[in-house]
């Protein structure tokens, strides 16, 4: 059965800290891995990764995929209170996305 | 472009009632999806469609039905609502490109009492 597992389930940090969120997967017919940020509404897209070893960056956020070891990490440096959200990892399998349960990040001033 | 729109935003149903959640997209995407998200949980796929006239079950299809008569619209029908269907429902769409980045609607919060 296809599955996506995220860790930790929740994280509490102070502003300025750096955090690493993990996503491991077992999925047949892997096409890509996607990261989404979800505040109190619909998920918004962050990154899509299809190749191992190529880091994607957007400001203070970066992500990398390891297709051999079947995992991805999402790094957030110099965290801000606006980074507080649930971060969802999803793996694309042919026609569908399989979501993990998410990591809840809380950033305190 | 409005993107993906959903109506209604909120709804309270009594047990046994039926309703249709509407979803529309104006991006000419072939693929459309319905998810439910229970509190503190990830997204679970209910049904999806790869094009007009084609639908398929996801992980949790029981108690729901869908149809896809046009590219733009993908309504989700709840028959005989049950308290277990209390959830937030998201519709999403994607183009048939590698990776399948999905664009989400704002969600419908449904309570069944």
Backbone of each chain as ProteinMPNN parsed JSONL, in Angstrom:
{"seq_chain_A": "XXXXXXXXXXXXXXXXXXXXXXXXXXXXXXXXXXXXXXXXXXXXXXXXXXXXXXXXXXXXXXXXXXXXXXXXXXXXXXXXXXXXXXXXXXXXXXXXXXXXXXXXXXXXX", "coords_chain_A": {"N_chain_A": [[0.847, -1.202, 0.0], [0.546, 2.195, -0.846], [2.271, 4.798, 0.857], [2.86, 7.792, 2.741], [4.918, 9.323, 5.007], [5.301, 11.665, 7.521], [7.54, 13.531, 9.566], [8.722, 15.603, 12.277], [5.526, 15.143, 14.01], [4.661, 17.475, 15.162], [6.069, 20.696, 15.891], [7.66, 23.06, 17.853], [9.054, 26.186, 17.902], [11.293, 29.021, 18.343], [11.277, 32.331, 16.999], [13.651, 32.88, 14.427], [14.961, 30.497, 14.671], [16.167, 27.533, 12.964], [14.533, 25.056, 11.082], [13.931, 21.605, 10.259], [11.979, 19.606, 8.278], [10.677, 16.387, 7.748], [10.03, 13.901, 5.235], [9.081, 10.772, 4.298], [8.611, 8.087, 1.976], [6.722, 5.429, 0.459], [5.918, 4.484, -2.493], [4.397, 3.312, -5.396], [5.147, 3.719, -8.873], [6.306, 6.346, -8.849], [6.169, 9.82, -9.488], [6.602, 12.475, -8.719], [7.434, 14.609, -5.923], [5.751, 16.688, -3.697], [5.555, 19.731, -1.819], [3.395, 21.391, 0.391], [1.989, 24.272, 2.003], [-0.164, 24.797, 4.672], [-2.272, 26.984, 6.081], [-4.967, 28.376, 7.93], [-6.716, 27.41, 5.947], [-7.06, 26.508, 2.495], [-4.53, 24.292, 1.142], [-1.421, 25.659, 0.022], [0.818, 25.743, -2.681], [4.26, 24.889, -2.476], [6.783, 23.617, -3.324], [7.864, 21.496, -6.015], [9.395, 18.434, -6.574], [11.342, 16.429, -8.621], [13.701, 15.201, -9.271], [16.577, 13.612, -7.872], [18.773, 15.12, -5.475], [18.783, 17.749, -6.384], [18.475, 20.901, -5.222], [15.672, 22.795, -4.339], [14.862, 26.188, -3.989], [13.291, 28.859, -2.229], [13.383, 31.851, -1.155], [13.614, 31.785, 2.279], [13.052, 29.15, 2.422], [13.827, 25.796, 1.559], [14.258, 22.755, -0.276], [14.897, 19.27, -0.756], [15.308, 16.216, -2.549], [15.658, 12.704, -2.157], [15.795, 10.074, -4.065], [16.768, 7.562, -3.94], [16.927, 6.815, -1.246], [14.341, 7.351, -0.639], [13.144, 9.762, 0.475], [12.407, 13.141, 1.513], [13.424, 16.433, 2.489], [12.361, 19.447, 4.056], [13.576, 22.546, 4.575], [13.54, 25.337, 6.727], [14.882, 28.387, 7.251], [15.854, 30.893, 9.678], [13.295, 31.284, 11.024], [9.984, 32.73, 11.055], [7.1, 34.215, 12.675], [5.054, 34.091, 10.846], [5.526, 31.766, 9.498], [4.249, 29.8, 10.811], [2.239, 27.038, 10.516], [0.646, 24.176, 8.969], [2.614, 21.832, 7.373], [2.486, 20.073, 4.473], [3.362, 17.073, 2.907], [3.343, 15.493, -0.227], [3.077, 12.792, -2.492], [3.202, 12.177, -5.9], [1.528, 9.777, -7.687], [1.187, 8.294, -10.545], [-1.829, 9.183, -11.377], [-2.625, 10.444, -9.089], [-2.328, 12.278, -5.96], [-0.718, 11.376, -2.993], [-1.089, 12.044, 0.292], [0.805, 12.936, 3.193], [0.29, 13.112, 6.794], [1.06, 15.532, 7.698], [3.151, 18.125, 9.18], [2.904, 20.044, 12.005], [3.879, 23.251, 12.505], [4.822, 25.568, 14.876], [5.709, 28.824, 15.477], [7.084, 30.895, 17.776], [7.294, 34.274, 19.051]], "CA_chain_A": [[0.0, 0.0, 0.0], [1.304, 3.451, -0.915], [2.154, 5.632, 2.05], [3.739, 8.943, 2.925], [5.035, 9.525, 6.449], [6.003, 12.907, 7.851], [7.98, 13.693, 10.95], [7.883, 15.219, 13.404], [4.125, 15.516, 13.844], [4.565, 18.891, 15.486], [7.332, 21.331, 16.2], [7.497, 24.389, 18.428], [10.355, 26.849, 17.875], [11.278, 30.479, 18.483], [11.676, 33.078, 15.805], [15.082, 32.87, 14.171], [15.459, 29.123, 14.629], [16.098, 26.788, 11.701], [13.822, 23.78, 11.26], [13.976, 20.62, 9.178], [10.811, 18.736, 8.252], [11.01, 15.175, 7.016], [8.971, 13.192, 4.534], [9.53, 9.524, 3.666], [7.506, 7.551, 1.19], [6.757, 4.155, -0.264], [4.889, 4.717, -3.501], [4.676, 2.745, -6.719], [4.995, 4.661, -9.988], [6.632, 7.695, -8.384], [6.36, 10.837, -10.518], [7.16, 13.674, -8.111], [7.098, 14.875, -4.525], [5.338, 18.087, -3.571], [5.353, 20.291, -0.495], [2.367, 22.409, 0.503], [1.814, 24.945, 3.286], [-1.58, 24.989, 4.945], [-2.702, 27.767, 7.236], [-6.343, 27.944, 8.259], [-7.515, 27.36, 4.714], [-6.609, 25.508, 1.536], [-3.076, 24.186, 0.969], [-0.798, 26.423, -1.05], [1.951, 25.011, -3.227], [5.6, 25.406, -2.199], [7.799, 23.055, -4.205], [7.723, 20.187, -6.634], [10.708, 17.83, -6.805], [11.275, 15.212, -9.424], [15.034, 14.606, -9.421], [17.38, 13.548, -6.646], [19.97, 15.92, -5.304], [18.665, 19.133, -6.862], [17.78, 21.659, -4.192], [14.788, 23.886, -4.745], [14.89, 27.251, -2.978], [12.42, 30.015, -2.369], [13.607, 32.664, 0.03], [14.184, 31.059, 3.425], [12.655, 27.749, 2.353], [14.515, 24.981, 0.57], [13.86, 21.352, -0.193], [15.698, 18.368, -1.57], [14.723, 14.876, -2.672], [16.583, 11.57, -2.31], [14.952, 9.012, -4.618], [17.339, 6.263, -3.571], [16.52, 6.54, 0.131], [12.892, 7.603, -0.595], [12.722, 10.78, 1.416], [12.649, 14.54, 1.194], [13.404, 17.336, 3.629], [12.032, 20.844, 3.845], [14.277, 23.385, 5.55], [13.15, 26.734, 6.863], [15.876, 29.094, 8.054], [15.435, 32.164, 10.273], [11.834, 31.201, 11.047], [9.186, 33.886, 11.462], [5.783, 33.773, 13.153], [4.237, 33.818, 9.668], [5.784, 30.406, 9.017], [3.4, 28.872, 11.567], [1.295, 26.395, 9.591], [0.867, 22.734, 8.766], [3.335, 21.588, 6.131], [2.059, 18.791, 3.934], [4.15, 16.429, 1.859], [2.508, 14.629, -1.057], [3.789, 12.129, -3.577], [2.372, 11.933, -7.075], [1.564, 8.392, -8.155], [0.402, 8.24, -11.781], [-2.841, 10.231, -11.496], [-3.115, 10.904, -7.793], [-1.403, 12.667, -4.902], [-0.896, 10.704, -1.707], [-0.635, 13.025, 1.272], [1.122, 12.612, 4.571], [-0.618, 13.776, 7.736], [1.523, 16.887, 7.919], [3.897, 18.57, 10.366], [2.402, 21.33, 12.49], [4.96, 24.107, 12.98], [4.436, 26.781, 15.598], [6.85, 29.703, 15.696], [6.752, 31.912, 18.781], [8.227, 35.417, 19.025]], "C_chain_A": [[0.881, 1.25, 0.0], [1.161, 4.231, 0.382], [3.218, 6.708, 2.07], [3.735, 9.259, 4.421], [5.857, 10.777, 6.716], [6.401, 12.92, 9.316], [8.745, 14.997, 11.09], [6.427, 15.59, 13.131], [3.921, 16.979, 14.175], [5.908, 19.388, 15.994], [7.033, 22.72, 16.751], [8.878, 25.023, 18.523], [10.173, 28.329, 18.16], [11.726, 31.119, 17.183], [13.187, 33.056, 15.662], [15.674, 31.476, 14.116], [15.389, 28.575, 13.204], [15.421, 25.451, 11.962], [13.988, 22.907, 10.026], [12.781, 19.693, 9.321], [11.114, 17.563, 7.321], [9.793, 14.53, 6.369], [9.573, 11.931, 3.913], [8.35, 8.872, 2.979], [7.807, 6.153, 0.665], [5.615, 4.223, -1.26], [5.315, 4.046, -4.788], [4.481, 3.836, -7.772], [5.218, 6.117, -9.557], [6.8, 8.629, -9.587], [7.026, 12.076, -9.928], [6.771, 13.721, -6.646], [6.819, 16.357, -4.403], [5.215, 18.472, -2.102], [4.31, 21.405, -0.581], [2.41, 23.012, 1.909], [0.333, 25.159, 3.492], [-1.76, 25.779, 6.234], [-4.183, 27.452, 7.432], [-7.237, 27.919, 7.032], [-6.918, 26.3, 3.799], [-5.08, 25.455, 1.471], [-2.586, 25.069, -0.174], [0.516, 25.757, -1.41], [3.267, 25.694, -2.861], [6.6, 24.927, -3.246], [7.305, 21.765, -4.853], [9.114, 19.669, -6.966], [10.534, 16.547, -7.599], [12.614, 14.489, -9.508], [15.785, 14.645, -8.109], [18.471, 14.595, -6.664], [19.892, 17.359, -5.76], [17.836, 19.908, -5.851], [16.897, 22.719, -4.838], [14.79, 24.918, -3.625], [13.866, 28.326, -3.297], [12.558, 30.826, -1.096], [14.28, 31.849, 1.126], [13.834, 29.573, 3.406], [13.468, 27.035, 1.28], [14.119, 23.533, 0.781], [14.72, 20.522, -1.132], [15.084, 16.969, -1.498], [15.837, 13.834, -2.812], [15.745, 10.372, -2.775], [15.511, 7.62, -4.321], [16.865, 5.851, -2.186], [15.037, 6.853, 0.364], [12.51, 8.603, 0.496], [13.034, 12.168, 0.856], [12.698, 15.314, 2.496], [13.027, 18.731, 3.158], [12.716, 21.624, 4.959], [13.693, 24.788, 5.548], [14.169, 27.394, 7.775], [15.276, 30.399, 8.581], [13.906, 32.254, 10.35], [11.2, 32.481, 11.57], [7.819, 33.377, 11.92], [4.852, 33.441, 11.978], [4.483, 32.452, 9.038], [4.931, 29.381, 9.753], [2.303, 28.338, 10.652], [1.478, 24.884, 9.708], [1.534, 22.573, 7.408], [3.038, 20.163, 5.675], [3.011, 18.334, 2.837], [3.208, 15.526, 1.082], [3.358, 14.037, -2.164], [2.811, 11.825, -4.699], [2.619, 10.529, -7.595], [0.642, 8.29, -9.361], [-0.598, 9.398, -11.827], [-3.22, 10.882, -10.181], [-1.973, 11.423, -6.929], [-1.748, 11.881, -3.642], [-0.266, 11.601, -0.667], [-0.2, 12.355, 2.56], [0.179, 13.381, 5.49], [-0.144, 15.173, 8.103], [2.366, 17.066, 9.169], [3.359, 19.939, 10.746], [3.557, 22.106, 13.094], [4.376, 25.33, 13.671], [5.699, 27.567, 15.903], [6.416, 30.81, 16.646], [7.782, 33.035, 18.737], [9.29, 35.294, 20.099]], "O_chain_A": [[1.844, 1.34, 0.761], [0.069, 4.319, 0.945], [4.305, 6.565, 1.509], [2.677, 9.439, 5.024], [6.966, 10.93, 6.203], [5.699, 12.396, 10.181], [9.356, 15.457, 10.126], [6.125, 16.266, 12.148], [3.104, 17.654, 13.548], [6.754, 18.622, 16.455], [6.241, 23.465, 16.175], [9.776, 24.464, 19.152], [9.051, 28.833, 18.213], [12.451, 30.525, 16.385], [13.917, 33.194, 16.644], [16.765, 31.283, 13.579], [14.653, 29.084, 12.359], [15.711, 24.789, 12.959], [14.161, 23.396, 8.91], [12.593, 19.068, 10.364], [11.719, 17.724, 6.261], [8.678, 14.605, 6.886], [10.482, 12.022, 3.088], [7.204, 9.091, 3.371], [8.956, 5.761, 0.461], [4.457, 4.033, -0.888], [6.457, 4.19, -5.225], [3.715, 4.776, -7.556], [4.417, 6.999, -9.867], [7.468, 8.294, -10.566], [7.909, 12.665, -10.551], [5.902, 12.979, -6.188], [7.556, 17.185, -4.938], [4.829, 17.664, -1.258], [4.333, 22.238, -1.487], [2.811, 22.357, 2.871], [-0.358, 25.646, 2.597], [-1.444, 25.306, 7.326], [-4.608, 26.34, 7.12], [-8.386, 28.359, 7.083], [-6.342, 25.317, 4.265], [-4.413, 26.459, 1.718], [-3.251, 25.208, -1.2], [1.236, 25.266, -0.54], [3.38, 26.918, -2.926], [7.192, 25.732, -3.965], [6.457, 21.053, -4.316], [9.919, 20.38, -7.567], [9.696, 15.702, -7.286], [12.655, 13.291, -9.787], [15.651, 15.588, -7.329], [19.025, 14.923, -7.713], [20.834, 18.123, -5.549], [16.657, 19.621, -5.643], [17.312, 23.435, -5.749], [14.728, 24.563, -2.448], [13.611, 28.656, -4.455], [11.926, 30.526, -0.084], [15.364, 31.296, 0.936], [14.271, 28.821, 4.277], [13.76, 27.601, 0.226], [13.7, 23.136, 1.868], [15.202, 21.003, -2.157], [14.435, 16.601, -0.519], [16.832, 14.062, -3.5], [15.068, 9.734, -1.969], [14.801, 6.621, -4.439], [16.457, 4.711, -1.965], [14.534, 6.637, 1.466], [11.655, 8.321, 1.336], [13.787, 12.342, -0.102], [12.094, 14.912, 3.49], [13.324, 19.139, 2.035], [12.463, 21.39, 6.141], [13.392, 25.35, 4.495], [14.308, 27.012, 8.937], [14.325, 30.937, 8.014], [13.301, 33.18, 9.811], [11.768, 33.204, 12.388], [7.425, 32.256, 11.598], [3.962, 32.6, 12.111], [3.742, 32.029, 8.151], [4.892, 28.215, 9.36], [1.53, 29.11, 10.083], [2.338, 24.391, 10.438], [1.065, 23.119, 6.41], [3.3, 19.191, 6.383], [3.405, 19.107, 1.964], [2.36, 14.861, 1.677], [4.246, 14.696, -2.705], [1.73, 11.284, -4.47], [3.747, 10.143, -7.899], [-0.576, 8.207, -9.198], [-0.247, 10.489, -12.275], [-4.057, 11.785, -10.159], [-0.811, 11.066, -7.128], [-2.915, 11.741, -3.277], [0.929, 11.89, -0.72], [-0.76, 11.338, 2.969], [-0.624, 14.194, 5.035], [-0.873, 15.922, 8.754], [2.302, 16.261, 10.099], [3.351, 20.869, 9.94], [4.151, 21.675, 14.082], [3.537, 26.036, 13.109], [6.638, 27.05, 16.507], [5.492, 31.568, 16.351], [8.956, 32.818, 18.441], [10.151, 36.166, 20.217]]}, "seq_chain_B": "XXXXXXXXXXXXXXXXXXXXXXXXXXXXXXXXXXXXXXXXXXXXXXXXXXXXXXXXXXXXXXXXXXXXXXXXXXXXXXXXXXXXXXXXXXXXXXXXXXXXXXXXXXXXXXXXX", "coords_chain_B": {"N_chain_B": [[-8.468, 34.984, -13.971], [-10.422, 32.857, -11.944], [-9.577, 30.556, -10.791], [-9.899, 27.734, -8.772], [-13.087, 27.252, -7.653], [-15.412, 26.881, -4.962], [-18.596, 26.005, -3.703], [-21.129, 25.46, -1.198], [-19.526, 27.696, 1.26], [-19.875, 27.013, 3.9], [-21.872, 24.574, 5.587], [-24.602, 23.153, 7.307], [-25.923, 20.055, 7.927], [-28.672, 17.847, 8.516], [-28.754, 14.531, 9.865], [-29.167, 12.069, 7.414], [-30.029, 13.77, 5.433], [-29.437, 15.054, 2.085], [-26.974, 16.48, -0.115], [-25.292, 18.587, -2.526], [-22.007, 19.386, -3.193], [-20.47, 21.99, -4.806], [-18.028, 22.396, -7.378], [-15.834, 24.213, -9.396], [-13.588, 24.958, -12.074], [-11.505, 27.212, -13.898], [-9.289, 26.868, -15.446], [-8.929, 25.155, -17.465], [-8.16, 22.593, -16.808], [-7.588, 19.111, -17.002], [-7.647, 17.22, -14.946], [-9.379, 16.582, -11.969], [-10.182, 16.68, -8.452], [-11.528, 15.428, -5.387], [-11.186, 15.952, -1.959], [-11.262, 15.089, 1.51], [-10.759, 16.53, 4.711], [-10.141, 15.797, 7.907], [-10.13, 17.033, 11.31], [-6.849, 17.871, 12.295], [-5.708, 16.057, 10.611], [-4.316, 14.635, 7.558], [-4.96, 15.045, 4.018], [-7.53, 13.187, 2.516], [-8.263, 11.297, -0.324], [-11.265, 11.338, -2.089], [-12.794, 11.041, -4.533], [-11.764, 11.13, -7.966], [-11.122, 12.618, -11.202], [-10.12, 12.191, -14.527], [-10.846, 13.445, -16.755], [-13.584, 14.812, -18.69], [-16.496, 12.896, -18.278], [-15.195, 10.754, -17.123], [-14.596, 9.121, -14.155], [-13.173, 8.138, -10.987], [-12.703, 6.069, -8.101], [-11.311, 7.148, -4.987], [-9.499, 6.955, -1.968], [-11.442, 6.992, 0.079], [-14.332, 6.56, -0.772], [-16.925, 5.826, 0.015], [-20.316, 6.613, 0.547], [-20.443, 8.811, -0.996], [-20.91, 10.418, -4.211], [-19.959, 11.209, -7.579], [-19.894, 13.216, -10.57], [-18.894, 14.047, -13.894], [-19.539, 15.984, -16.192], [-18.68, 18.098, -17.695], [-15.577, 19.766, -18.58], [-15.076, 21.807, -16.796], [-16.577, 21.52, -14.392], [-17.112, 19.704, -11.335], [-19.014, 18.206, -9.433], [-19.731, 17.068, -6.08], [-21.641, 14.662, -4.555], [-23.441, 14.074, -1.635], [-25.145, 11.511, -0.236], [-27.695, 10.688, 2.044], [-26.637, 11.835, 4.578], [-24.201, 11.401, 7.175], [-22.951, 11.618, 10.583], [-20.225, 10.987, 10.493], [-19.354, 12.126, 8.196], [-18.831, 14.712, 8.682], [-16.629, 17.229, 8.089], [-13.92, 19.014, 6.424], [-14.113, 19.851, 3.097], [-12.214, 19.706, 0.214], [-11.769, 20.742, -3.088], [-9.782, 20.129, -5.958], [-7.637, 20.849, -8.765], [-5.696, 19.867, -11.636], [-3.324, 20.177, -14.28], [-2.505, 17.817, -16.889], [0.325, 17.403, -16.462], [3.789, 16.475, -15.93], [4.239, 15.39, -12.63], [2.038, 16.681, -11.559], [1.115, 19.076, -10.05], [-1.247, 20.369, -7.855], [-4.028, 22.562, -7.696], [-5.862, 24.159, -5.266], [-9.258, 24.607, -4.173], [-11.098, 26.881, -1.961], [-12.371, 25.41, 0.001], [-15.054, 23.623, 1.699], [-16.803, 23.722, 4.635], [-18.372, 21.262, 6.32], [-20.921, 20.246, 8.475], [-22.506, 17.601, 10.053], [-25.321, 16.865, 11.837]], "CA_chain_B": [[-8.847, 33.606, -13.635], [-10.865, 32.642, -10.574], [-8.922, 29.368, -10.269], [-10.852, 26.708, -8.353], [-14.106, 27.806, -6.751], [-16.271, 25.899, -4.302], [-19.76, 26.49, -2.964], [-21.056, 26.635, -0.334], [-18.371, 27.752, 2.152], [-20.261, 26.322, 5.127], [-23.197, 23.974, 5.528], [-24.979, 22.223, 8.376], [-26.92, 19.102, 7.459], [-29.184, 16.882, 9.484], [-28.527, 13.136, 9.487], [-30.099, 11.551, 6.421], [-30.225, 14.71, 4.327], [-28.491, 14.965, 0.977], [-26.58, 17.765, -0.685], [-24.237, 18.585, -3.541], [-20.947, 20.381, -3.086], [-20.107, 22.392, -6.162], [-16.632, 22.749, -7.655], [-15.598, 24.624, -10.775], [-12.264, 25.539, -12.351], [-11.469, 27.9, -15.191], [-7.916, 26.764, -15.944], [-8.948, 24.129, -18.5], [-7.46, 21.413, -16.306], [-8.274, 17.845, -17.214], [-7.748, 16.429, -13.73], [-10.025, 17.206, -10.811], [-10.11, 15.806, -7.285], [-12.208, 15.779, -4.146], [-10.555, 15.463, -0.74], [-11.789, 15.516, 2.805], [-9.728, 16.699, 5.727], [-10.656, 15.786, 9.264], [-9.269, 17.843, 12.177], [-5.529, 17.344, 12.628], [-5.317, 14.959, 9.718], [-3.975, 15.014, 6.191], [-6.046, 15.009, 3.029], [-7.865, 11.853, 2.002], [-8.889, 11.409, -1.632], [-12.593, 10.724, -2.147], [-12.967, 10.68, -5.937], [-11.044, 11.982, -8.885], [-11.535, 12.518, -12.597], [-9.025, 12.539, -15.433], [-11.419, 14.154, -17.891], [-15.05, 14.771, -18.741], [-17.064, 11.576, -18.468], [-14.371, 9.702, -16.498], [-14.371, 9.312, -12.723], [-12.635, 6.95, -10.326], [-12.716, 6.149, -6.64], [-10.081, 7.339, -4.249], [-9.277, 6.157, -0.761], [-12.619, 6.975, 0.961], [-15.474, 6.953, -1.615], [-18.241, 5.381, 0.483], [-21.222, 7.669, 0.978], [-20.312, 9.937, -1.932], [-20.959, 10.173, -5.652], [-19.51, 12.334, -8.395], [-20.117, 13.173, -12.012], [-18.033, 15.028, -14.592], [-20.137, 16.144, -17.519], [-17.913, 19.116, -18.409], [-14.213, 19.93, -18.073], [-15.012, 22.818, -15.746], [-17.339, 21.264, -13.161], [-16.938, 18.384, -10.73], [-19.792, 18.227, -8.191], [-19.679, 15.924, -5.163], [-22.955, 14.43, -3.975], [-23.551, 13.297, -0.407], [-26.471, 10.919, -0.041], [-27.929, 10.17, 3.4], [-25.515, 12.326, 5.376], [-23.936, 10.799, 8.472], [-22.003, 12.435, 11.36], [-18.845, 10.689, 10.084], [-19.018, 12.952, 7.034], [-18.436, 16.037, 9.153], [-15.256, 17.401, 7.645], [-13.708, 20.082, 5.452], [-13.979, 19.243, 1.779], [-11.455, 20.505, -0.747], [-11.709, 20.353, -4.488], [-8.518, 20.545, -6.549], [-7.5, 20.51, -10.177], [-4.326, 19.922, -12.147], [-3.095, 19.868, -15.686], [-1.845, 16.512, -17.002], [1.768, 17.562, -16.662], [4.587, 15.655, -15.014], [4.262, 15.858, -11.255], [0.671, 16.921, -11.133], [0.84, 20.09, -9.044], [-2.687, 20.575, -7.749], [-4.507, 23.858, -7.227], [-6.973, 23.861, -4.375], [-10.303, 25.557, -3.862], [-11.056, 27.373, -0.583], [-12.925, 24.426, 0.94], [-16.414, 23.684, 2.241], [-16.865, 23.119, 5.971], [-19.665, 20.586, 6.453], [-21.231, 19.628, 9.76], [-23.703, 16.755, 10.025], [-25.753, 16.676, 13.231]], "C_chain_B": [[-9.265, 33.503, -12.187], [-10.136, 31.458, -9.964], [-9.95, 28.293, -9.978], [-11.82, 27.342, -7.354], [-14.977, 26.688, -6.199], [-17.428, 26.62, -3.637], [-20.504, 25.305, -2.389], [-19.762, 26.649, 0.475], [-18.641, 26.949, 3.425], [-21.637, 25.689, 4.912], [-23.378, 23.085, 6.745], [-26.097, 21.348, 7.835], [-27.442, 18.281, 8.631], [-28.883, 15.471, 8.954], [-29.601, 12.692, 8.498], [-30.383, 12.491, 5.26], [-29.162, 14.489, 3.254], [-28.112, 16.364, 0.523], [-25.496, 17.549, -1.726], [-23.276, 19.718, -3.262], [-20.487, 20.697, -4.514], [-18.619, 22.747, -6.251], [-16.504, 23.107, -9.127], [-14.198, 25.184, -10.9], [-12.272, 26.123, -13.756], [-10.074, 27.871, -15.797], [-7.793, 25.713, -17.047], [-8.144, 22.893, -18.098], [-8.285, 20.154, -16.562], [-8.586, 17.138, -15.887], [-8.425, 17.231, -12.635], [-10.169, 16.178, -9.703], [-11.016, 16.339, -6.189], [-11.487, 15.107, -2.98], [-11.435, 15.838, 0.445], [-10.628, 15.588, 3.787], [-10.385, 16.785, 7.087], [-9.681, 16.53, 10.163], [-7.948, 17.156, 12.504], [-5.026, 16.258, 11.712], [-4.91, 15.509, 8.362], [-5.196, 14.919, 5.288], [-6.277, 13.584, 2.547], [-8.662, 12.023, 0.707], [-10.211, 10.657, -1.648], [-12.839, 10.167, -3.556], [-12.069, 11.587, -6.764], [-11.511, 11.714, -10.306], [-10.379, 12.956, -13.487], [-9.55, 13.24, -16.689], [-12.929, 14.019, -17.866], [-15.515, 13.355, -19.052], [-16.33, 10.445, -17.79], [-14.178, 10.037, -15.028], [-13.846, 8.013, -12.126], [-12.611, 7.173, -8.828], [-11.327, 6.402, -6.101], [-10.039, 6.429, -3.045], [-10.552, 5.972, 0.061], [-13.887, 7.353, 0.202], [-16.862, 6.657, -1.034], [-19.058, 6.543, 1.012], [-21.228, 8.877, 0.059], [-20.506, 9.472, -3.37], [-20.49, 11.409, -6.379], [-19.972, 12.138, -9.828], [-19.208, 14.223, -12.635], [-18.556, 15.137, -16.021], [-19.41, 17.205, -18.344], [-16.491, 19.157, -17.838], [-14.191, 20.812, -16.833], [-15.574, 22.375, -14.393], [-17.165, 19.834, -12.668], [-17.697, 18.364, -9.403], [-19.655, 16.926, -7.399], [-21.016, 15.815, -4.461], [-22.83, 13.59, -2.715], [-24.983, 12.801, -0.291], [-26.576, 10.428, 1.403], [-26.778, 10.53, 4.336], [-25.447, 11.658, 6.749], [-22.946, 11.671, 9.234], [-20.546, 12.186, 10.968], [-18.408, 11.494, 8.86], [-18.773, 14.41, 7.413], [-16.956, 16.219, 8.879], [-15.145, 18.697, 6.849], [-13.409, 19.417, 4.117], [-13.264, 20.214, 0.842], [-11.564, 19.878, -2.132], [-10.373, 20.86, -5.037], [-8.517, 20.18, -8.021], [-6.035, 20.56, -10.56], [-4.332, 19.657, -13.637], [-2.387, 18.52, -15.764], [-0.361, 16.641, -17.313], [2.506, 16.665, -15.689], [4.515, 16.248, -13.624], [2.907, 16.192, -10.706], [0.547, 17.881, -9.953], [-0.645, 20.381, -9.042], [-2.992, 21.943, -7.163], [-5.798, 23.617, -6.462], [-7.994, 24.983, -4.326], [-10.263, 25.92, -2.393], [-11.663, 26.425, 0.443], [-14.372, 24.699, 1.309], [-16.386, 22.99, 3.595], [-18.26, 22.574, 6.177], [-19.791, 19.97, 7.835], [-22.514, 18.841, 9.619], [-24.098, 16.445, 11.463], [-27.057, 15.886, 13.302]], "O_chain_B": [[-8.569, 33.991, -11.296], [-10.073, 31.348, -8.739], [-10.779, 27.972, -10.83], [-11.405, 27.898, -6.338], [-15.243, 25.69, -6.87], [-17.265, 27.705, -3.079], [-20.526, 24.241, -3.007], [-18.975, 25.706, 0.386], [-17.747, 26.291, 3.957], [-22.458, 26.204, 4.153], [-22.469, 22.369, 7.164], [-27.104, 21.853, 7.341], [-26.733, 18.055, 9.612], [-28.773, 15.259, 7.746], [-30.793, 12.912, 8.718], [-30.91, 12.075, 4.228], [-28.142, 13.837, 3.479], [-28.852, 17.321, 0.753], [-24.874, 16.49, -1.802], [-23.682, 20.871, -3.114], [-20.166, 19.808, -5.303], [-18.041, 23.317, -5.326], [-17.004, 22.393, -9.996], [-13.675, 25.802, -9.972], [-12.933, 25.621, -14.665], [-9.716, 28.754, -16.577], [-6.691, 25.415, -17.508], [-7.529, 22.236, -18.937], [-9.5, 20.132, -16.37], [-9.649, 16.538, -15.726], [-8.099, 18.395, -12.399], [-10.265, 14.977, -9.954], [-11.24, 17.544, -6.077], [-11.214, 13.906, -2.987], [-12.235, 16.772, 0.385], [-9.663, 14.828, 3.709], [-11.104, 17.74, 7.381], [-8.507, 16.652, 9.814], [-7.928, 16.003, 12.936], [-4.023, 15.606, 12.006], [-5.126, 16.682, 8.055], [-6.32, 14.734, 5.755], [-5.334, 12.867, 2.213], [-9.616, 12.799, 0.653], [-10.276, 9.487, -1.27], [-13.061, 8.969, -3.733], [-11.668, 12.664, -6.323], [-12.197, 10.729, -10.581], [-9.737, 13.973, -13.228], [-8.774, 13.586, -17.581], [-13.483, 13.214, -17.117], [-15.004, 12.7, -19.96], [-16.767, 9.296, -17.857], [-13.66, 11.101, -14.688], [-14.044, 6.932, -12.681], [-12.514, 8.302, -8.347], [-10.32, 5.955, -6.65], [-10.485, 5.282, -3.094], [-10.74, 4.923, 0.676], [-14.478, 8.389, 0.507], [-17.863, 7.174, -1.53], [-18.581, 7.351, 1.809], [-21.937, 9.853, 0.307], [-20.298, 8.306, -3.702], [-20.603, 12.524, -5.87], [-20.379, 11.05, -10.235], [-18.802, 15.176, -11.97], [-18.072, 14.465, -16.932], [-19.516, 17.207, -19.57], [-16.237, 18.644, -16.748], [-13.387, 20.597, -15.925], [-15.088, 22.819, -13.353], [-17.082, 18.888, -13.452], [-17.079, 18.494, -8.347], [-19.487, 15.845, -7.963], [-21.476, 16.774, -3.84], [-22.198, 12.534, -2.718], [-25.922, 13.596, -0.254], [-25.64, 9.818, 1.92], [-26.049, 9.663, 4.818], [-26.463, 11.388, 7.389], [-22.17, 12.396, 8.611], [-19.714, 13.084, 11.098], [-17.223, 11.534, 8.532], [-18.532, 15.246, 6.542], [-16.126, 15.458, 9.374], [-16.137, 19.39, 6.624], [-12.559, 18.532, 4.025], [-13.652, 21.373, 0.699], [-11.464, 18.664, -2.308], [-9.892, 21.912, -4.617], [-9.281, 19.326, -8.47], [-5.23, 21.212, -9.895], [-5.226, 19.003, -14.173], [-1.732, 18.117, -14.802], [0.144, 16.075, -18.282], [1.918, 16.153, -14.736], [4.703, 17.45, -13.441], [2.649, 16.008, -9.516], [-0.071, 17.531, -8.947], [-1.241, 20.614, -10.094], [-2.309, 22.417, -6.256], [-6.712, 22.953, -6.952], [-7.647, 26.16, -4.423], [-9.483, 25.338, -1.639], [-11.48, 26.624, 1.644], [-14.852, 25.831, 1.244], [-15.999, 21.826, 3.702], [-19.228, 23.333, 6.207], [-18.896, 19.269, 8.307], [-23.51, 19.362, 9.116], [-23.329, 15.848, 12.216], [-27.567, 15.634, 14.393]]}, "name": "protein", "num_of_chains": 2, "seq": "XXXXXXXXXXXXXXXXXXXXXXXXXXXXXXXXXXXXXXXXXXXXXXXXXXXXXXXXXXXXXXXXXXXXXXXXXXXXXXXXXXXXXXXXXXXXXXXXXXXXXXXXXXXXXXXXXXXXXXXXXXXXXXXXXXXXXXXXXXXXXXXXXXXXXXXXXXXXXXXXXXXXXXXXXXXXXXXXXXXXXXXXXXXXXXXXXXXXXXXXXXXXXXXXXXXXXXXXXXXXXX"}
